[in-house]
Amino acid sequence: MRELAYAFRPLANDLGSSLLFALLLIVGVDARSATLIAIAFGLAHAGLWLALGKPVALLQWASLALVLLFGTAALFTDDPRFLMAKPTLVYLVIAAVMLKRGWMLRYLPPIAAGYGERLMIAFGYVWAGLMLVSAAANLAFALRFPEAWPLYKATFPIGSKLVLFAIQFTTVRAVVRAKLMAEARLRALPAE
């Protein structure tokens, strides 16, 4: 469980303002207030990290920029089609950021160093692919099936990411454990 928390913490940190925005909408906060709160949180969060001398990850900057850009646009428009289609652009920008080779390596726990890097790089591209699928699905629902969009939005985006996270976590953990155990067995063999 400790490994799961280690893997989830940086992701929650990177996407904090976006996750807060979604959570506020889910619990019924109006879009205007949720937008203002998420913008304030994103700015304060990045400011805190800079003040503490900690690096602000590319995904964290992207999340903040998206909340600022689309949040500000949402404050000035009341077109529900814009609000429904907006996540498509968010997913596309996030997918572009995720295409950077090795972006997931910062989520690899120290014990897995030297054993799981190639797998994490591969999963980085899988995540980018999932974001592209999410973008296409969101646009399709927003434009072709707007009456079903709220149900789609409440299930697929979070569900697909949770499933991929579980698959990745389980796979990486199993592969790294197998490699560590194989290495331990080799060390235990008597020297010839």
N, C-alpha and C positions, 0 to 999 in steps of 0.2 A: 504494500500500500504506500510505503514511503517513496518508492520509485515513481508511482503514479502521481503523487503530489509534487515530486520534483519536476516531472514532465509537464504538469498542468500549470504550475505557478508562472513560468515565463510567458506562456501563451495567454493566460488571463491578464498578465501585466501588459503585454503588447496590445491586446485588443480591449483593454479596460474601458475606454470611453465608448466604444461601439457596443460592448456587452452591457454597460450601464444603460445606454440609450434603449436597447432592445428590452431590457428588463423593465425599465420605467414604462414603456409602451404596453408591455404584457400585463403589468399590474394596474393599468388604467389611467396612467398620467397622460394628460393631453400632449399632443405632439409638440406644441410650442414650448411648454415647460420642460418636457423631456429633452428637447433639443438644447435649450439654454443650460440645463443642468449638465448634460453630456459634454458640451463645449467647455463649460467652466471646469469640470472634472478633468478633461483631457489636458487643458492648459496647465492646471495646477499640478497634475501628475507629472507631466514633462518638466515643468519648472522645478519640482521637488527633486527629480532625478538629476537634473543639471546642477542644482544647488548642492546636492550630495556628492557631486563629482562622478556619478555613475553614467555609463554610456546609455544613450537612448537608442534602442534598436530600430532598424529600418522599418520593420512592421509596426512598431509603436508610432513612429512618425507618420507612416501611411495612414494608420487608423485615426490619428489626430487630424491629419489633413482632410480626410474624408468627412469626419464629423463636422469640421469647420466649414468645408465647402458645401456639402449637401445640407447640413444643418442650417446654414445661413440662407441657402436657396429655398429650403422648406419654409423658413420664416417669412419669406417674401412671396411665396406662391401658395395657393390653396387648391391646386389642381390635383385631385387624387391619383390621376394617371402618372403624374410626376413622382408622387410619393411611392406608388407601387413599382414604377420602373427604376427608381433610384437605386435599389439594391443591386440591380444588374451592373450598373457602372461601378459600384463598390466592389462587387465580386471580380470584375475585370481588372480593376486596379490592384486588388490583392493578389489575383492570379499572376499578374505581371511581376509584382514584388517577389512572389514565391518561385518564380522561374530562375531566380539567382541561385546558382549552384552552391550547395552547402548551407543554405540559410537555416536548416533545421539542426545543424551540428550543435548550436548553443543549448538545445533541449536534451542532449545526450548526457546522462549522469556520468560523473567522473569514473566510476567503476567500469563503465562500458568503453572508455577511451581505448582506441586501438582495436576494438572488436566490432563496433557497430556503425562506423562512419559511412561505409558504402551503402549500407541499408538505409541510413537516415537521409543520405543524399537522394536515393531513389524515391523514398517516401516524400521528400520535398517536391518532387515532380508530380507525384500522385496527388498531393494536396493542391497543387496548381491546377491539375486536371479537374479535380472535384470543384474548384472554384469556377472554372469555365463551364462545367455542367450546370452548376447552380445559377450562373449568370443567364444561360440559355433558358433554363426552366423558369426562372423568375420573369424574364421578359415574355415568354410564352403565356404564362398565367396572367401577367399584368395586362397584356394586350388582347389575348384571345378569350380568357376565362376570368375576367375581373371579379365575378361573383364567387369564384372558388379560391381567389388569391389569398384571403385571410387564412383559410384552412391550410393551403400549401405553405404559406409563410410560417405558420405555427408548427408545422411538422417537418417538412423536408430539410430546410437549412440546418436546423439544430440536430435533427435525427441523423442525417447523413454524416455530419461532422463527428458526432459521438460514435457512430459505427466505425468510421475510418480511424478515429483516435484509438478505439478499442482494438481494432485489427493491428494498427501500427504498434501500439504498446505491447500487445501480446506477442507479435512477431519479433520485434526487436529484442524483447526480454528473452524469448526462447532461444533466439540465435546467439545472443551474447552469452547467455548461460551455458549453452552447448559448447561454445568456443572456450569459455573459461574452464569448464569441466574437462574438456579435451586437453587443454594446456596443463591443467593440474595432473591429469593422468600421465602425460608425457614426462613431467618433472618427477613423478613418483617412480618411474621405471629405473631400474638399476643401471648405472653407467657401465658400459662395456669396455 
